[in-house]
């Protein structure tokens, strides 16, 4: 288990559209609807388990706008997964983000 903030995410089932999977994860974890969903980055990653098993995967990063003006309370999925959900201004993005997520955010937000 990683400790720190991260971008929302999940797995994409075989045959499932990346954008549809992203929208579904946002609804499940955060409870908001999205507009203007754009795929902005795809990374090839390798995961190595503590047992030494290794597998390659793709990490897709999206940019989107939420329709709601405020975050709702925690969803059932967020509670079950022990997630804390928050919005941050660019200047306040936490330094303790995992998986290089802080660098992705600052790079893409400064570029847009």
ZIPE-V553909 format. One record per residue. RES is the residue in one small letter. SS is DSSP state (alpha for helix, beta for strand, coil for the rest). OMEGA is omega in degrees with one decimal (NA if undefined). NEAR is the number of other C-alpha atoms within 12 Angstrom. Layout:
BEGIN
res=RES ss=SS omega=OMEGA near=NEAR
res=RES ss=SS omega=OMEGA near=NEAR
END
This chain:
BEGIN
res=x ss=coil omega=177.5 near=11
res=x ss=coil omega=175.4 near=11
res=x ss=coil omega=179.7 near=12
res=x ss=coil omega=179.0 near=20
res=x ss=beta omega=175.4 near=25
res=x ss=coil omega=171.6 near=27
res=x ss=coil omega=177.9 near=34
res=x ss=coil omega=-179.4 near=34
res=x ss=coil omega=179.3 near=27
res=x ss=coil omega=-178.5 near=25
res=x ss=coil omega=176.2 near=21
res=x ss=coil omega=179.5 near=20
res=x ss=coil omega=178.7 near=14
res=x ss=coil omega=179.5 near=8
res=x ss=coil omega=-179.0 near=10
res=x ss=coil omega=177.7 near=13
res=x ss=coil omega=-179.7 near=15
res=x ss=alpha omega=-178.1 near=27
res=x ss=alpha omega=178.4 near=28
res=x ss=alpha omega=178.5 near=22
res=x ss=alpha omega=178.4 near=25
res=x ss=alpha omega=179.0 near=34
res=x ss=alpha omega=-178.1 near=34
res=x ss=alpha omega=178.7 near=25
res=x ss=alpha omega=179.6 near=27
res=x ss=alpha omega=177.5 near=33
res=x ss=alpha omega=-177.8 near=27
res=x ss=alpha omega=-172.6 near=26
res=x ss=alpha omega=-172.5 near=31
res=x ss=coil omega=177.3 near=33
res=x ss=coil omega=178.2 near=26
res=x ss=coil omega=175.9 near=26
res=x ss=coil omega=-175.1 near=25
res=x ss=beta omega=169.4 near=24
res=x ss=beta omega=172.8 near=17
res=x ss=beta omega=179.4 near=15
res=x ss=beta omega=179.3 near=21
res=x ss=beta omega=172.4 near=20
res=x ss=beta omega=-175.3 near=21
res=x ss=beta omega=-179.1 near=22
res=x ss=beta omega=171.8 near=18
res=x ss=beta omega=179.8 near=15
res=x ss=beta omega=171.4 near=18
res=x ss=beta omega=-176.9 near=13
res=x ss=beta omega=173.8 near=15
res=x ss=beta omega=176.6 near=15
res=x ss=beta omega=175.1 near=16
res=x ss=beta omega=-177.4 near=12
res=x ss=coil omega=174.9 near=11
res=x ss=coil omega=178.5 near=8
res=x ss=coil omega=178.2 near=7
res=x ss=coil omega=176.8 near=9
res=x ss=coil omega=-176.1 near=10
res=x ss=beta omega=171.6 near=12
res=x ss=beta omega=179.2 near=12
res=x ss=beta omega=176.5 near=13
res=x ss=beta omega=175.9 near=15
res=x ss=beta omega=176.6 near=17
res=x ss=beta omega=-179.4 near=27
res=x ss=beta omega=179.2 near=27
res=x ss=beta omega=-178.0 near=30
res=x ss=beta omega=169.3 near=32
res=x ss=beta omega=-178.8 near=25
res=x ss=beta omega=175.1 near=21
res=x ss=beta omega=176.8 near=17
res=x ss=beta omega=-178.8 near=21
res=x ss=coil omega=-178.1 near=17
res=x ss=coil omega=178.9 near=14
res=x ss=coil omega=179.5 near=11
res=x ss=coil omega=175.2 near=15
res=x ss=coil omega=173.5 near=21
res=x ss=coil omega=173.7 near=21
res=x ss=coil omega=-178.1 near=17
res=x ss=coil omega=176.5 near=22
res=x ss=coil omega=176.6 near=22
res=x ss=alpha omega=179.7 near=17
res=x ss=alpha omega=178.9 near=21
res=x ss=alpha omega=179.0 near=23
res=x ss=alpha omega=-178.8 near=16
res=x ss=alpha omega=-178.7 near=12
res=x ss=alpha omega=179.9 near=17
res=x ss=coil omega=-176.7 near=17
res=x ss=coil omega=169.9 near=25
res=x ss=coil omega=-175.7 near=23
res=x ss=coil omega=178.9 near=27
res=x ss=coil omega=172.3 near=21
res=x ss=coil omega=-179.6 near=20
res=x ss=coil omega=167.4 near=16
res=x ss=coil omega=-178.0 near=11
res=x ss=alpha omega=-178.4 near=17
res=x ss=alpha omega=-175.4 near=13
res=x ss=alpha omega=179.1 near=14
res=x ss=coil omega=-175.9 near=22
res=x ss=coil omega=177.4 near=22
res=x ss=coil omega=-177.2 near=19
res=x ss=coil omega=175.6 near=17
res=x ss=beta omega=-177.1 near=21
res=x ss=coil omega=173.0 near=19
res=x ss=coil omega=-180.0 near=25
res=x ss=coil omega=-175.9 near=21
res=x ss=alpha omega=179.6 near=28
res=x ss=alpha omega=179.7 near=24
res=x ss=alpha omega=177.5 near=20
res=x ss=alpha omega=-179.2 near=27
res=x ss=alpha omega=-176.1 near=30
res=x ss=alpha omega=177.9 near=21
res=x ss=alpha omega=-175.9 near=15
res=x ss=alpha omega=179.6 near=19
res=x ss=alpha omega=177.6 near=19
res=x ss=alpha omega=-178.5 near=11
res=x ss=alpha omega=-175.8 near=9
res=x ss=coil omega=NA near=9
END
